[in-house]
Amino acid sequence: MAKHHYLGFRCLSGRSLKYTALLNGRWVALIGWGAAALKCSPRDRWINWLQERKYERLQYITNNQRFHILPGVSIKNLASRALALNVKRLSADWETIYGHPIIMVETFVDHSRFKGTCYRAAGWVPLGMTTGYGRTGGIYYYHGQTKTVLVKPLLKKAATILSAPFLPSELTGGERAMVDLNTVSIESKGGLPDYLALLKDSRKKHGIRHSQISIMAVAICALLSGARCFISIGEWAACLNQEMLKRLGCRYNERLEKFVPPSEKTLRLTLKRVDGDEVDDLIGQWLLSQSQDRAVAVDGKTLRGSSVADGKPVHLVSAFLKHEKIVIGQRQVDKKSNEITAFKPLLEPIDLKGRVVTADAMHTQVEHARFIVEDKKADYVFPGTDELKNVPSKLFP
């Protein structure tokens, strides 16, 4: 690379990966990836991200800083084929080495020397021209040599992902998110804080630093983003940027001149203090208000490994949006009872007006049908059973 590439070679900037392309055991090409450009107007306009988000998420973009077909190699379509195969494995290799995937790749082509045909053939998209500035040792200087900016998204809607307020939890090493927080209202009217304001704050006034609303908003968003324990909730909160801390109503520290998140201890103590069933109901109402899914399914399940002293496992009955797979209500079934008696308490706090409730044959009950139609102003779809053959259909509303 140092001998044959027109730019020479000393090292790749930032985190980097170097590849050799072999054909029948022979080296035919060299490819090097490094840190994305700190400033690139065509790319930044295309992504349309805020400055703070850009600095946080440039790590998910890597730059093809070197690509060279070795002398003496002349094979049709070799460049585009080698590039495409390399890009196909790049994100997985990057995650193995650096702990996170790549969302998009970029490069700059000197159009006075090359046309960038191999990039276009490999599916790269030209975004525009640079302004002729370079950067050395952290200092920008004008050299007047403009280049074509090309990018290739490695995920669908890469620009949307990079510019969104919340990154998918899978990109940050977390569990799969229950809800995409970018699709729900948080701070606007009818958002999460409005629902959390209904929770009673039982804390003593002395020594309070964070409002209960902001603590619960952070905790709930962390849980919906894939956090599964108090430590991961605290870590998620600690990684929030200033924009998100402000949106979630977190405290502004005058001395530090910035918004600060609640600590893991504060989050843990608050979550243990509040009424879990009440919080579940409020979250369900909030998520339901954001959804256009009209179908609500009711189903029960027994939790594995949940047996206690009496040997009986925990059984839950849940209401969830059928198409979006979002739980909007959940109740534990009394061990001396069954799902039938838990049906009405489960759906009572949920606004079902204009929606359709589905359930299995266990819930094909006249009273359940009456409750849904008359009390909840909704419709239902229950399967028929042999036991109902002799029951007059007029008994069901």
ROLUM-570604 format. One record per residue (C-alpha): residue number from 1; x, y, z; residue in three letters. Coordinates in nm, 3 decimals. Layout:
<pts>
<k NUM px X py Y pz Z r ala>
...
</pts>
This chain:
<pts>
<k 1 px 0.000 py 0.000 pz 0.000 r met>
<k 2 px 0.280 py 0.243 pz 0.092 r ala>
<k 3 px 0.460 py 0.163 pz -0.231 r lys>
<k 4 px 0.177 py 0.161 pz -0.482 r his>
<k 5 px -0.114 py 0.375 pz -0.353 r his>
<k 6 px -0.106 py 0.737 pz -0.474 r tyr>
<k 7 px -0.160 py 0.866 pz -0.118 r leu>
<k 8 px 0.107 py 0.639 pz 0.026 r gly>
<k 9 px 0.048 py 0.474 pz 0.362 r phe>
<k 10 px 0.158 py 0.525 pz 0.720 r arg>
<k 11 px -0.150 py 0.428 pz 0.919 r cys>
<k 12 px -0.528 py 0.440 pz 0.915 r leu>
<k 13 px -0.691 py 0.699 pz 1.142 r ser>
<k 14 px -0.893 py 0.597 pz 1.447 r gly>
<k 15 px -1.032 py 0.249 pz 1.491 r arg>
<k 16 px -0.941 py 0.053 pz 1.183 r ser>
<k 17 px -0.951 py -0.282 pz 1.004 r leu>
<k 18 px -0.722 py -0.394 pz 0.723 r lys>
<k 19 px -0.806 py -0.663 pz 0.467 r tyr>
<k 20 px -0.633 py -0.846 pz 0.187 r thr>
<k 21 px -0.832 py -0.995 pz -0.101 r ala>
<k 22 px -0.698 py -1.329 pz -0.224 r leu>
<k 23 px -0.774 py -1.514 pz -0.546 r leu>
<k 24 px -0.643 py -1.871 pz -0.566 r asn>
<k 25 px -0.401 py -1.787 pz -0.284 r gly>
<k 26 px -0.268 py -1.476 pz -0.458 r arg>
<k 27 px -0.301 py -1.126 pz -0.311 r trp>
<k 28 px -0.502 py -0.915 pz -0.556 r val>
<k 29 px -0.630 py -0.618 pz -0.351 r ala>
<k 30 px -0.582 py -0.430 pz -0.024 r leu>
<k 31 px -0.867 py -0.259 pz 0.163 r ile>
<k 32 px -0.842 py -0.039 pz 0.472 r gly>
<k 33 px -1.118 py 0.105 pz 0.691 r trp>
<k 34 px -1.076 py 0.380 pz 0.951 r gly>
<k 35 px -1.258 py 0.652 pz 1.141 r ala>
<k 36 px -1.537 py 0.842 pz 0.966 r ala>
<k 37 px -1.474 py 1.203 pz 0.866 r ala>
<k 38 px -1.548 py 1.443 pz 1.151 r leu>
<k 39 px -1.696 py 1.697 pz 0.910 r lys>
<k 40 px -1.861 py 1.609 pz 0.582 r cys>
<k 41 px -2.139 py 1.843 pz 0.473 r ser>
<k 42 px -2.299 py 1.622 pz 0.203 r pro>
<k 43 px -2.313 py 1.325 pz 0.443 r arg>
<k 44 px -2.438 py 1.532 pz 0.736 r asp>
<k 45 px -2.713 py 1.688 pz 0.526 r arg>
<k 46 px -2.819 py 1.346 pz 0.401 r trp>
<k 47 px -2.838 py 1.201 pz 0.753 r ile>
<k 48 px -2.986 py 1.526 pz 0.890 r asn>
<k 49 px -2.857 py 1.469 pz 1.243 r trp>
<k 50 px -2.804 py 1.712 pz 1.528 r leu>
<k 51 px -2.445 py 1.804 pz 1.609 r gln>
<k 52 px -2.451 py 1.631 pz 1.948 r glu>
<k 53 px -2.588 py 1.311 pz 1.799 r arg>
<k 54 px -2.328 py 1.321 pz 1.523 r lys>
<k 55 px -2.037 py 1.322 pz 1.767 r tyr>
<k 56 px -2.195 py 1.032 pz 1.958 r glu>
<k 57 px -2.274 py 0.821 pz 1.652 r arg>
<k 58 px -1.984 py 0.871 pz 1.413 r leu>
<k 59 px -1.850 py 0.546 pz 1.559 r gln>
<k 60 px -2.123 py 0.363 pz 1.364 r tyr>
<k 61 px -1.977 py 0.490 pz 1.036 r ile>
<k 62 px -1.641 py 0.384 pz 0.898 r thr>
<k 63 px -1.446 py 0.534 pz 0.610 r asn>
<k 64 px -1.285 py 0.337 pz 0.330 r asn>
<k 65 px -0.955 py 0.521 pz 0.361 r gln>
<k 66 px -0.756 py 0.293 pz 0.131 r arg>
<k 67 px -0.849 py 0.061 pz -0.156 r phe>
<k 68 px -0.589 py -0.063 pz -0.401 r his>
<k 69 px -0.581 py -0.328 pz -0.673 r ile>
<k 70 px -0.225 py -0.459 pz -0.676 r leu>
<k 71 px -0.003 py -0.412 pz -0.983 r pro>
<k 72 px -0.019 py -0.685 pz -1.243 r gly>
<k 73 px -0.378 py -0.776 pz -1.158 r val>
<k 74 px -0.629 py -0.717 pz -1.436 r ser>
<k 75 px -0.956 py -0.902 pz -1.377 r ile>
<k 76 px -1.291 py -0.771 pz -1.495 r lys>
<k 77 px -1.521 py -0.653 pz -1.212 r asn>
<k 78 px -1.260 py -0.749 pz -0.950 r leu>
<k 79 px -1.272 py -0.413 pz -0.771 r ala>
<k 80 px -1.650 py -0.401 pz -0.726 r ser>
<k 81 px -1.665 py -0.771 pz -0.635 r arg>
<k 82 px -1.390 py -0.745 pz -0.374 r ala>
<k 83 px -1.546 py -0.431 pz -0.229 r leu>
<k 84 px -1.894 py -0.585 pz -0.209 r ala>
<k 85 px -1.768 py -0.903 pz -0.039 r leu>
<k 86 px -1.564 py -0.699 pz 0.206 r asn>
<k 87 px -1.855 py -0.470 pz 0.298 r val>
<k 88 px -2.077 py -0.775 pz 0.349 r lys>
<k 89 px -1.859 py -0.900 pz 0.637 r arg>
<k 90 px -1.735 py -0.564 pz 0.765 r leu>
<k 91 px -2.002 py -0.493 pz 1.031 r ser>
<k 92 px -1.971 py -0.838 pz 1.191 r ala>
<k 93 px -1.591 py -0.809 pz 1.199 r asp>
<k 94 px -1.613 py -0.461 pz 1.348 r trp>
<k 95 px -1.848 py -0.582 pz 1.620 r glu>
<k 96 px -1.612 py -0.870 pz 1.703 r thr>
<k 97 px -1.315 py -0.635 pz 1.738 r ile>
<k 98 px -1.474 py -0.316 pz 1.874 r tyr>
<k 99 px -1.800 py -0.433 pz 2.034 r gly>
<k 100 px -2.054 py -0.262 pz 1.808 r his>
<k 101 px -2.174 py -0.294 pz 1.447 r pro>
<k 102 px -2.141 py -0.052 pz 1.158 r ile>
<k 103 px -2.452 py 0.117 pz 1.018 r ile>
<k 104 px -2.301 py 0.290 pz 0.715 r met>
<k 105 px -1.975 py 0.315 pz 0.522 r val>
<k 106 px -1.836 py 0.617 pz 0.338 r glu>
<k 107 px -1.547 py 0.713 pz 0.116 r thr>
<k 108 px -1.405 py 1.005 pz -0.083 r phe>
<k 109 px -1.312 py 0.968 pz -0.449 r val>
<k 110 px -1.068 py 1.208 pz -0.617 r asp>
<k 111 px -1.255 py 1.262 pz -0.944 r his>
<k 112 px -0.944 py 1.406 pz -1.106 r ser>
<k 113 px -0.795 py 1.055 pz -1.083 r arg>
<k 114 px -1.087 py 0.812 pz -1.061 r phe>
<k 115 px -1.454 py 0.788 pz -1.157 r lys>
<k 116 px -1.555 py 0.575 pz -0.859 r gly>
<k 117 px -1.713 py 0.319 pz -1.093 r thr>
<k 118 px -1.638 py 0.022 pz -0.865 r cys>
<k 119 px -1.818 py 0.192 pz -0.575 r tyr>
<k 120 px -2.126 py 0.267 pz -0.783 r arg>
<k 121 px -2.126 py -0.090 pz -0.914 r ala>
<k 122 px -2.114 py -0.216 pz -0.556 r ala>
<k 123 px -2.424 py -0.013 pz -0.464 r gly>
<k 124 px -2.268 py 0.301 pz -0.317 r trp>
<k 125 px -2.458 py 0.629 pz -0.349 r val>
<k 126 px -2.292 py 0.963 pz -0.440 r pro>
<k 127 px -2.403 py 1.247 pz -0.213 r leu>
<k 128 px -2.210 py 1.544 pz -0.346 r gly>
<k 129 px -1.871 py 1.710 pz -0.338 r met>
<k 130 px -1.642 py 1.815 pz -0.056 r thr>
<k 131 px -1.539 py 2.180 pz -0.029 r thr>
<k 132 px -1.166 py 2.122 pz -0.072 r gly>
<k 133 px -1.056 py 2.123 pz 0.290 r tyr>
<k 134 px -0.833 py 1.870 pz 0.465 r gly>
<k 135 px -0.749 py 1.797 pz 0.828 r arg>
<k 136 px -0.408 py 1.722 pz 0.971 r thr>
<k 137 px -0.326 py 1.707 pz 1.340 r gly>
<k 138 px -0.669 py 1.843 pz 1.427 r gly>
<k 139 px -0.620 py 2.152 pz 1.209 r ile>
<k 140 px -0.827 py 2.218 pz 0.896 r tyr>
<k 141 px -0.658 py 2.369 pz 0.591 r tyr>
<k 142 px -0.769 py 2.449 pz 0.237 r tyr>
<k 143 px -0.604 py 2.246 pz -0.039 r his>
<k 144 px -0.863 py 2.309 pz -0.311 r gly>
<k 145 px -0.890 py 1.943 pz -0.416 r gln>
<k 146 px -1.260 py 1.857 pz -0.410 r thr>
<k 147 px -1.372 py 1.493 pz -0.390 r lys>
<k 148 px -1.692 py 1.299 pz -0.444 r thr>
<k 149 px -1.860 py 1.170 pz -0.128 r val>
<k 150 px -2.009 py 0.820 pz -0.159 r leu>
<k 151 px -2.191 py 0.619 pz 0.108 r val>
<k 152 px -2.349 py 0.277 pz 0.141 r lys>
<k 153 px -2.604 py 0.209 pz 0.418 r pro>
<k 154 px -2.562 py -0.133 pz 0.577 r leu>
<k 155 px -2.905 py -0.121 pz 0.742 r leu>
<k 156 px -3.242 py -0.019 pz 0.607 r lys>
<k 157 px -3.323 py 0.341 pz 0.696 r lys>
<k 158 px -2.965 py 0.399 pz 0.814 r ala>
<k 159 px -3.002 py 0.777 pz 0.801 r ala>
<k 160 px -3.321 py 0.761 pz 1.010 r thr>
<k 161 px -3.152 py 0.538 pz 1.268 r ile>
<k 162 px -2.849 py 0.766 pz 1.296 r leu>
<k 163 px -3.056 py 1.083 pz 1.332 r ser>
<k 164 px -3.325 py 0.944 pz 1.566 r ala>
<k 165 px -3.332 py 1.048 pz 1.934 r pro>
<k 166 px -3.295 py 0.686 pz 2.049 r phe>
<k 167 px -3.068 py 0.424 pz 1.895 r leu>
<k 168 px -3.196 py 0.065 pz 1.870 r pro>
<k 169 px -3.081 py -0.123 pz 2.180 r ser>
<k 170 px -2.925 py -0.396 pz 1.964 r glu>
<k 171 px -2.667 py -0.143 pz 1.841 r leu>
<k 172 px -2.562 py -0.050 pz 2.192 r thr>
<k 173 px -2.525 py -0.407 pz 2.319 r gly>
<k 174 px -2.861 py -0.427 pz 2.501 r gly>
<k 175 px -3.151 py -0.667 pz 2.478 r glu>
<k 176 px -3.405 py -0.630 pz 2.202 r arg>
<k 177 px -3.629 py -0.330 pz 2.271 r ala>
<k 178 px -3.994 py -0.383 pz 2.359 r met>
<k 179 px -4.094 py -0.053 pz 2.197 r val>
<k 180 px -3.922 py 0.182 pz 1.953 r asp>
<k 181 px -3.917 py 0.501 pz 2.160 r leu>
<k 182 px -3.876 py 0.708 pz 1.844 r asn>
<k 183 px -4.236 py 0.622 pz 1.750 r thr>
<k 184 px -4.408 py 0.736 pz 2.071 r val>
<k 185 px -4.476 py 1.075 pz 2.228 r ser>
<k 186 px -4.268 py 1.149 pz 2.536 r ile>
<k 187 px -4.264 py 1.515 pz 2.633 r glu>
<k 188 px -4.554 py 1.656 pz 2.430 r ser>
<k 189 px -4.913 py 1.682 pz 2.551 r lys>
<k 190 px -5.047 py 1.336 pz 2.628 r gly>
<k 191 px -4.692 py 1.207 pz 2.656 r gly>
<k 192 px -4.539 py 0.983 pz 2.919 r leu>
<k 193 px -4.489 py 1.254 pz 3.189 r pro>
<k 194 px -4.860 py 1.339 pz 3.180 r asp>
<k 195 px -4.947 py 0.981 pz 3.272 r tyr>
<k 196 px -4.671 py 0.953 pz 3.533 r leu>
<k 197 px -4.803 py 1.268 pz 3.703 r ala>
<k 198 px -5.096 py 1.053 pz 3.821 r leu>
<k 199 px -4.861 py 0.845 pz 4.039 r leu>
<k 200 px -4.858 py 0.938 pz 4.407 r lys>
<k 201 px -4.516 py 1.053 pz 4.532 r asp>
<k 202 px -4.474 py 0.911 pz 4.883 r ser>
<k 203 px -4.125 py 1.054 pz 4.940 r arg>
<k 204 px -4.049 py 1.304 pz 5.214 r lys>
<k 205 px -3.991 py 1.652 pz 5.074 r lys>
<k 206 px -3.652 py 1.694 pz 5.239 r his>
<k 207 px -3.353 py 1.601 pz 5.023 r gly>
<k 208 px -3.542 py 1.544 pz 4.697 r ile>
<k 209 px -3.320 py 1.615 pz 4.396 r arg>
<k 210 px -3.507 py 1.451 pz 4.111 r his>
<k 211 px -3.879 py 1.462 pz 4.048 r ser>
<k 212 px -4.053 py 1.126 pz 4.062 r gln>
<k 213 px -4.188 py 1.191 pz 3.712 r ile>
<k 214 px -3.840 py 1.224 pz 3.562 r ser>
<k 215 px -3.707 py 0.922 pz 3.754 r ile>
<k 216 px -3.994 py 0.703 pz 3.636 r met>
<k 217 px -3.973 py 0.839 pz 3.281 r ala>
<k 218 px -3.605 py 0.744 pz 3.262 r val>
<k 219 px -3.667 py 0.402 pz 3.417 r ala>
<k 220 px -3.962 py 0.318 pz 3.191 r ile>
<k 221 px -3.780 py 0.428 pz 2.876 r cys>
<k 222 px -3.481 py 0.218 pz 2.980 r ala>
<k 223 px -3.702 py -0.087 pz 3.036 r leu>
<k 224 px -3.880 py -0.040 pz 2.704 r leu>
<k 225 px -3.538 py -0.005 pz 2.537 r ser>
<k 226 px -3.428 py -0.347 pz 2.659 r gly>
<k 227 px -3.281 py -0.289 pz 3.008 r ala>
<k 228 px -3.353 py -0.593 pz 3.225 r arg>
<k 229 px -3.208 py -0.511 pz 3.567 r cys>
<k 230 px -3.139 py -0.212 pz 3.792 r phe>
<k 231 px -2.774 py -0.193 pz 3.688 r ile>
<k 232 px -2.858 py -0.185 pz 3.316 r ser>
<k 233 px -3.129 py 0.076 pz 3.382 r ile>
<k 234 px -2.868 py 0.291 pz 3.558 r gly>
<k 235 px -2.618 py 0.241 pz 3.275 r glu>
<k 236 px -2.882 py 0.336 pz 3.017 r trp>
<k 237 px -2.961 py 0.654 pz 3.212 r ala>
<k 238 px -2.593 py 0.745 pz 3.244 r ala>
<k 239 px -2.551 py 0.726 pz 2.865 r cys>
<k 240 px -2.830 py 0.973 pz 2.787 r leu>
<k 241 px -2.720 py 1.291 pz 2.614 r asn>
<k 242 px -2.827 py 1.641 pz 2.718 r gln>
<k 243 px -3.109 py 1.653 pz 2.466 r glu>
<k 244 px -3.270 py 1.334 pz 2.597 r met>
<k 245 px -3.218 py 1.425 pz 2.963 r leu>
<k 246 px -3.402 py 1.749 pz 2.897 r lys>
<k 247 px -3.684 py 1.572 pz 2.712 r arg>
<k 248 px -3.729 py 1.330 pz 3.002 r leu>
<k 249 px -3.753 py 1.618 pz 3.250 r gly>
<k 250 px -3.427 py 1.550 pz 3.434 r cys>
<k 251 px -3.279 py 1.800 pz 3.678 r arg>
<k 252 px -3.057 py 2.083 pz 3.558 r tyr>
<k 253 px -2.749 py 2.117 pz 3.779 r asn>
<k 254 px -2.660 py 2.487 pz 3.807 r glu>
<k 255 px -2.308 py 2.417 pz 3.930 r arg>
<k 256 px -2.226 py 2.170 pz 3.653 r leu>
<k 257 px -2.432 py 2.371 pz 3.402 r glu>
<k 258 px -2.590 py 2.061 pz 3.253 r lys>
<k 259 px -2.877 py 1.816 pz 3.297 r phe>
<k 260 px -2.795 py 1.517 pz 3.515 r val>
<k 261 px -2.959 py 1.173 pz 3.519 r pro>
<k 262 px -3.083 py 0.998 pz 3.835 r pro>
<k 263 px -2.834 py 0.748 pz 3.974 r ser>
<k 264 px -2.885 py 0.372 pz 3.973 r glu>
<k 265 px -2.962 py 0.385 pz 4.346 r lys>
<k 266 px -3.226 py 0.655 pz 4.297 r thr>
<k 267 px -3.385 py 0.461 pz 4.013 r leu>
<k 268 px -3.381 py 0.138 pz 4.213 r arg>
<k 269 px -3.533 py 0.286 pz 4.529 r leu>
<k 270 px -3.805 py 0.466 pz 4.334 r thr>
<k 271 px -3.903 py 0.157 pz 4.136 r leu>
<k 272 px -3.929 py -0.045 pz 4.456 r lys>
<k 273 px -4.144 py 0.222 pz 4.619 r arg>
<k 274 px -4.415 py 0.271 pz 4.356 r val>
<k 275 px -4.716 py 0.044 pz 4.300 r asp>
<k 276 px -4.616 py -0.191 pz 4.018 r gly>
<k 277 px -4.972 py -0.263 pz 3.903 r asp>
<k 278 px -5.053 py 0.108 pz 3.888 r glu>
<k 279 px -4.738 py 0.177 pz 3.686 r val>
<k 280 px -4.823 py -0.108 pz 3.447 r asp>
<k 281 px -5.171 py 0.036 pz 3.395 r asp>
<k 282 px -5.035 py 0.385 pz 3.323 r leu>
<k 283 px -4.773 py 0.257 pz 3.079 r ile>
<k 284 px -5.037 py 0.050 pz 2.905 r gly>
<k 285 px -5.268 py 0.351 pz 2.872 r gln>
<k 286 px -4.984 py 0.564 pz 2.738 r trp>
<k 287 px -4.875 py 0.305 pz 2.478 r leu>
<k 288 px -5.235 py 0.241 pz 2.378 r leu>
<k 289 px -5.292 py 0.613 pz 2.320 r ser>
<k 290 px -4.998 py 0.614 pz 2.075 r gln>
<k 291 px -5.113 py 0.315 pz 1.872 r ser>
<k 292 px -5.341 py 0.280 pz 1.570 r gln>
<k 293 px -5.369 py -0.096 pz 1.628 r asp>
<k 294 px -5.739 py -0.168 pz 1.688 r arg>
<k 295 px -5.695 py -0.536 pz 1.781 r ala>
<k 296 px -5.631 py -0.618 pz 2.148 r val>
<k 297 px -5.557 py -0.981 pz 2.234 r ala>
<k 298 px -5.597 py -1.141 pz 2.577 r val>
<k 299 px -5.384 py -1.443 pz 2.659 r asp>
<k 300 px -5.237 py -1.617 pz 2.962 r gly>
<k 301 px -4.909 py -1.795 pz 3.026 r lys>
<k 302 px -4.735 py -1.978 pz 3.307 r thr>
<k 303 px -4.385 py -1.856 pz 3.391 r leu>
<k 304 px -4.122 py -2.127 pz 3.388 r arg>
<k 305 px -3.915 py -2.165 pz 3.701 r gly>
<k 306 px -4.151 py -1.943 pz 3.903 r ser>
<k 307 px -4.270 py -2.207 pz 4.150 r ser>
<k 308 px -4.264 py -2.097 pz 4.514 r val>
<k 309 px -4.317 py -2.275 pz 4.846 r ala>
<k 310 px -4.652 py -2.429 pz 4.749 r asp>
<k 311 px -4.507 py -2.564 pz 4.425 r gly>
<k 312 px -4.744 py -2.367 pz 4.202 r lys>
<k 313 px -4.588 py -2.150 pz 3.931 r pro>
<k 314 px -4.691 py -1.790 pz 3.864 r val>
<k 315 px -4.960 py -1.754 pz 3.598 r his>
<k 316 px -5.010 py -1.422 pz 3.419 r leu>
<k 317 px -5.287 py -1.300 pz 3.193 r val>
<k 318 px -5.198 py -1.016 pz 2.958 r ser>
<k 319 px -5.361 py -0.778 pz 2.713 r ala>
<k 320 px -5.148 py -0.677 pz 2.418 r phe>
<k 321 px -5.177 py -0.503 pz 2.084 r leu>
<k 322 px -5.218 py -0.794 pz 1.846 r lys>
<k 323 px -5.015 py -0.661 pz 1.552 r his>
<k 324 px -4.757 py -0.450 pz 1.734 r glu>
<k 325 px -4.699 py -0.714 pz 2.008 r lys>
<k 326 px -4.694 py -0.448 pz 2.281 r ile>
<k 327 px -4.825 py -0.543 pz 2.625 r val>
<k 328 px -5.074 py -0.282 pz 2.753 r ile>
<k 329 px -5.197 py -0.464 pz 3.064 r gly>
<k 330 px -5.101 py -0.757 pz 3.282 r gln>
<k 331 px -5.234 py -0.929 pz 3.593 r arg>
<k 332 px -5.120 py -1.222 pz 3.803 r gln>
<k 333 px -5.389 py -1.488 pz 3.828 r val>
<k 334 px -5.484 py -1.583 pz 4.183 r asp>
<k 335 px -5.366 py -1.936 pz 4.258 r lys>
<k 336 px -5.715 py -2.032 pz 4.375 r lys>
<k 337 px -5.873 py -1.894 pz 4.061 r ser>
<k 338 px -5.819 py -1.887 pz 3.682 r asn>
<k 339 px -5.798 py -1.656 pz 3.382 r glu>
<k 340 px -6.175 py -1.617 pz 3.363 r ile>
<k 341 px -6.196 py -1.420 pz 3.687 r thr>
<k 342 px -5.891 py -1.211 pz 3.591 r ala>
<k 343 px -6.043 py -1.104 pz 3.257 r phe>
<k 344 px -6.248 py -0.805 pz 3.375 r lys>
<k 345 px -5.990 py -0.667 pz 3.627 r pro>
<k 346 px -5.730 py -0.684 pz 3.348 r leu>
<k 347 px -5.935 py -0.486 pz 3.095 r leu>
<k 348 px -6.114 py -0.251 pz 3.336 r glu>
<k 349 px -5.851 py 0.029 pz 3.335 r pro>
<k 350 px -5.786 py 0.005 pz 2.959 r ile>
<k 351 px -5.965 py 0.236 pz 2.714 r asp>
<k 352 px -6.101 py -0.011 pz 2.458 r leu>
<k 353 px -6.359 py 0.210 pz 2.289 r lys>
<k 354 px -6.373 py 0.133 pz 1.918 r gly>
<k 355 px -6.130 py -0.159 pz 1.941 r arg>
<k 356 px -6.171 py -0.535 pz 1.895 r val>
<k 357 px -6.084 py -0.778 pz 2.175 r val>
<k 358 px -5.982 py -1.135 pz 2.093 r thr>
<k 359 px -5.934 py -1.423 pz 2.337 r ala>
<k 360 px -5.931 py -1.803 pz 2.342 r asp>
<k 361 px -6.233 py -2.027 pz 2.401 r ala>
<k 362 px -6.199 py -2.007 pz 2.779 r met>
<k 363 px -6.330 py -1.650 pz 2.762 r his>
<k 364 px -6.632 py -1.725 pz 2.545 r thr>
<k 365 px -6.859 py -1.619 pz 2.828 r gln>
<k 366 px -7.183 py -1.422 pz 2.811 r val>
<k 367 px -7.068 py -1.188 pz 3.088 r glu>
<k 368 px -6.735 py -1.124 pz 2.916 r his>
<k 369 px -6.915 py -1.038 pz 2.592 r ala>
<k 370 px -7.156 py -0.806 pz 2.774 r arg>
<k 371 px -6.867 py -0.637 pz 2.959 r phe>
<k 372 px -6.678 py -0.564 pz 2.636 r ile>
<k 373 px -6.976 py -0.440 pz 2.436 r val>
<k 374 px -7.176 py -0.251 pz 2.700 r glu>
<k 375 px -6.914 py -0.137 pz 2.952 r asp>
<k 376 px -6.606 py -0.093 pz 2.731 r lys>
<k 377 px -6.786 py 0.010 pz 2.408 r lys>
<k 378 px -6.575 py -0.233 pz 2.207 r ala>
<k 379 px -6.628 py -0.541 pz 1.990 r asp>
<k 380 px -6.508 py -0.895 pz 2.046 r tyr>
<k 381 px -6.409 py -1.211 pz 1.859 r val>
<k 382 px -6.441 py -1.528 pz 2.069 r phe>
<k 383 px -6.421 py -1.883 pz 1.928 r pro>
<k 384 px -6.726 py -2.106 pz 1.956 r gly>
<k 385 px -6.722 py -2.427 pz 2.165 r thr>
<k 386 px -6.928 py -2.746 pz 2.178 r asp>
<k 387 px -7.069 py -2.640 pz 2.513 r glu>
<k 388 px -7.229 py -2.335 pz 2.349 r leu>
<k 389 px -7.430 py -2.526 pz 2.089 r lys>
<k 390 px -7.742 py -2.515 pz 2.305 r asn>
<k 391 px -7.693 py -2.159 pz 2.430 r val>
<k 392 px -7.921 py -1.910 pz 2.252 r pro>
<k 393 px -7.710 py -1.670 pz 2.045 r ser>
<k 394 px -7.928 py -1.379 pz 2.157 r lys>
<k 395 px -7.770 py -1.406 pz 2.503 r leu>
<k 396 px -7.448 py -1.274 pz 2.351 r phe>
<k 397 px -7.458 py -0.902 pz 2.274 r pro>
</pts>
